[in-house]
Amino acid sequence: MINPKILVTAATGRTGRVVVTQLLAKGWPVRAAVRVRDARSDLLQCRGAEVVVADIFDRGQLMDTMRGVQRAYYCPPYHPFAIQSVAAFAAAARETVRRRRTLRESEPIR
């Protein structure tokens, strides 16, 4: 069985880094969303994660980041406006699911 790809936000933070490392160790494909490329993100990539740079306050960037993943682990940032990032993440996830359903419904029945 092929494990579905999991998106992890704030992947170079304290919690995100541990989540990515443990998922990779258990054979899960991981897309690690980071704020900037640096030595920490390079280390995650060396371990096998697909690293993408995204602004977690930008719904459009989050939607792009979610493309092709089946699950997501949201790690909130330590930021005074973290609630806005939650709102952007939830809106992007909702829109991503809606688009997938629309695509499935438009496919011809075989």
C-alpha positions in Angstrom: 0.0 0.0 0.0 1.3 3.5 -0.9 1.0 6.0 1.9 -0.7 9.3 1.0 1.5 12.4 1.0 1.2 14.6 4.1 1.7 18.4 4.2 3.3 19.7 7.3 3.3 23.5 7.9 6.0 25.3 9.9 8.2 22.3 9.1 11.4 23.8 10.3 9.9 24.8 13.7 10.3 22.8 16.9 7.1 20.7 16.4 7.1 20.6 12.6 10.6 19.4 12.4 9.9 16.4 14.7 6.6 15.6 12.9 8.4 15.6 9.5 11.2 13.4 10.8 8.9 10.9 12.4 6.6 10.6 9.4 9.6 10.1 7.0 11.0 7.4 9.4 7.7 5.6 9.1 7.7 5.7 5.3 5.2 8.5 4.8 5.9 10.9 1.9 6.0 14.5 3.3 5.7 17.9 1.8 7.3 20.3 4.2 6.1 23.9 4.0 8.7 26.4 5.2 8.9 30.2 5.4 12.4 30.4 3.9 15.0 28.0 2.5 17.8 27.6 5.0 20.0 24.9 6.5 17.0 23.5 8.5 14.9 23.1 5.3 17.9 21.6 3.5 18.3 19.0 6.2 14.6 18.0 5.8 15.1 17.7 2.1 18.2 15.5 2.6 16.0 13.3 4.8 13.5 12.9 2.0 10.9 15.6 2.4 9.7 17.6 -0.5 10.4 21.2 0.7 8.2 24.1 -0.5 8.4 27.8 0.4 5.0 29.2 1.3 3.5 32.1 3.2 1.1 30.5 5.6 -0.9 33.7 5.8 -1.6 33.6 2.0 -4.6 31.4 1.0 -3.4 31.1 -2.6 0.0 29.9 -1.7 -1.4 27.4 0.7 -3.8 26.1 -1.9 -0.7 25.6 -4.2 1.1 23.8 -1.4 -1.9 21.5 -0.8 -2.1 20.4 -4.4 -1.4 16.7 -4.6 -1.5 16.0 -0.8 -4.1 13.9 0.8 -3.6 14.9 4.4 -2.2 18.0 6.3 -0.7 18.7 9.7 -1.1 22.3 10.6 1.6 23.6 13.0 0.6 27.1 14.1 3.3 29.7 14.0 4.5 31.5 17.1 3.2 34.8 15.8 0.8 37.5 17.1 -1.5 37.0 14.1 -1.5 33.2 14.2 -5.3 33.2 14.0 -5.1 34.7 10.5 -2.9 31.9 9.4 -5.4 29.4 10.8 -8.2 31.1 8.8 -6.1 31.1 5.6 -5.2 27.4 6.1 -8.9 26.4 6.7 -10.1 28.4 3.7 -7.4 26.8 1.5 -8.2 23.3 2.7 -11.9 23.8 2.2 -11.3 25.2 -1.4 -8.9 22.4 -2.2 -11.4 19.7 -1.1 -14.2 21.5 -3.0 -12.1 21.5 -6.2 -11.3 17.8 -5.9 -15.0 16.9 -5.5 -15.9 19.1 -8.5 -13.2 17.3 -10.6 -14.3 13.9 -9.5 -18.0 14.7 -10.3 -17.0 16.0 -13.8 -15.2 12.8 -14.7 -17.2 10.4 -17.0 -18.6 7.3 -15.5 -16.8 4.2 -16.7 
